[in-house]
């Protein structure tokens, strides 16, 4: 792997010479794509120089199979000209001769990724951090939903039909994942899906939707959100979908704050101020229930890959037991608890 | 409904051997990893999920379906009631515990579809109560038996 990477970066960094990979470290965050940090050295004009990149490789199997990392690369490339804080991307590589599977290279953004989990009952963020990051969280979401996706050439993501087209498409997408996971019947999941089919909301706008916008998917540096990460579920859809996902109970646990950052009312009010778009609580509720179905679909897909022996990642097997929390989250979102 | 214990334990052993061992340099620690692998190999075909726990789940599902079928009949939905009773009887006749569990879950899904098809019928919301109660009780029972996820530790090592 090191030799292949050395040759790859030698080509990419030309005319720099004597390119060497000093270290390749697999990052443990993230359950889906394979993320590596690559440390490099090369000869510049006169002296040896050093640099680092992040490499995101398509996994062979896992939570979101079948994988295609190219759309997210193209979206990240398009976002470079906007105010959305996203990592800069450099190159996309499809040739399996390099690293067996497609990957892309992006910048290293300094910072840490806070996870949406309270440890020993302590809040994830202090009040100060919550105030600053909460504001940043909603500001970035507003910026993302303001992107002129037509002008940015992002209609390749597939434009949903007007009206309830976005809701129909997303529900069908995740029902498809559940069907392909081919698991045993899950009554609580079926109950939620039956409800969703009857509650399809009408969208009043089509925007870029991150699809996984939450604490755990942004980098914090010097008290600010430095970059929004994990764009693999990006698509065009109803902007309320990102709000519904961020409001899912799994991302706040016992905290009263959505994603450990903002009260629901504050999130809605600030989003309305920044976007000029009214938040429709019923539409958000639809997407909040859909969020639990989507999360369940992701877990079942990972479990299926483990059961079939297509991945030996033991974290996928863990979903078998964590299903208990998922079922409770679905029941809670549906108002059964 | 759950992965067979043998499959899970084989996965743990494989992770220890292929992912953990290469990163362990200390000889004594490596020896203990091999010990753990041998323990897992010896027990993996001898363990199964606790029967009393599974039986409690199956009894809850069976009762909820019987109650729902009776309520359907009281609402004048005889054909729908017979459909649910038929699936319940077939499930309860299965002597294999895991197969019975899958059949009962399939019957629960079918019962929910039946209720959805007649959702505008007066009294249907009340008729659904035993099914909803069962879903909630099952979810809560499972949460009580499950370790809190170690997401932080898993992600950050």
Contacts between the chains, C-beta under 8 A, distances in Angstrom:
chain1	res1	chain2	res2	distance
A	28	B	154	7.7
A	28	B	155	5.9
A	28	B	156	6.6
A	28	B	157	5.1
A	29	B	155	5.1
A	29	B	156	7.5
A	30	B	155	7.8
A	115	B	151	6.1
A	115	B	152	5.5
A	115	B	155	6.0
A	115	B	156	7.7
A	117	B	149	7.8
A	117	B	151	4.9
A	117	B	152	5.1
A	119	B	152	5.8
A	184	B	1	5.2
A	184	B	102	5.0
A	184	B	105	6.2
A	185	B	102	6.7
A	185	B	105	4.1
A	185	B	106	4.6
A	185	B	108	7.2
A	185	B	109	4.7
A	186	B	105	7.0
A	186	B	109	8.0
A	187	B	105	5.7
A	187	B	108	3.9
A	187	B	109	5.4
A	187	B	112	6.5
A	187	B	131	7.8
A	187	B	135	6.0
A	188	B	135	4.8
A	188	B	138	7.6
A	188	B	139	6.4
A	190	B	108	7.9
A	190	B	109	4.4
A	190	B	112	5.5
A	190	B	113	7.6
A	191	B	112	5.3
A	191	B	132	7.8
A	191	B	135	6.5
A	194	B	112	5.9
A	194	B	113	6.9
A	194	B	116	4.6
A	198	B	116	7.5
A	198	B	119	7.6
A	303	B	3	7.5
A	306	B	3	7.7
A	306	B	11	6.9
A	307	B	3	6.4
A	307	B	7	7.2
A	312	B	11	6.9
A	312	B	14	5.6
A	312	B	15	7.0
A	312	B	18	6.9
A	314	B	11	5.3
A	314	B	12	6.5
A	314	B	14	8.0
A	314	B	15	4.5
A	315	B	154	6.5
A	317	B	3	6.4
A	317	B	7	7.9
A	317	B	8	5.7
A	317	B	11	5.1
A	318	B	149	7.7
A	318	B	154	7.9
A	320	B	2	5.5
A	320	B	3	4.8
A	320	B	8	7.3
A	321	B	2	7.8
A	321	B	146	5.4
A	321	B	147	7.4
A	322	B	146	7.2
A	322	B	149	5.7
A	323	B	142	7.3
A	324	B	139	7.0
A	324	B	142	3.4
A	324	B	143	4.8
A	324	B	145	7.1
A	324	B	146	4.2
A	325	B	143	6.3
A	325	B	146	6.9
A	325	B	149	6.8
A	327	B	135	7.8
A	327	B	138	7.2
A	327	B	139	4.3
A	327	B	142	6.3
A	328	B	139	4.4
A	328	B	140	6.9
A	328	B	142	7.6
A	328	B	143	5.1
A	330	B	139	7.9
A	331	B	135	6.0
A	331	B	136	5.6
A	331	B	139	4.9
A	336	B	132	5.3
A	336	B	135	6.1
A	336	B	136	5.3
A	337	B	136	5.8
A	337	B	139	7.5
A	337	B	140	7.9
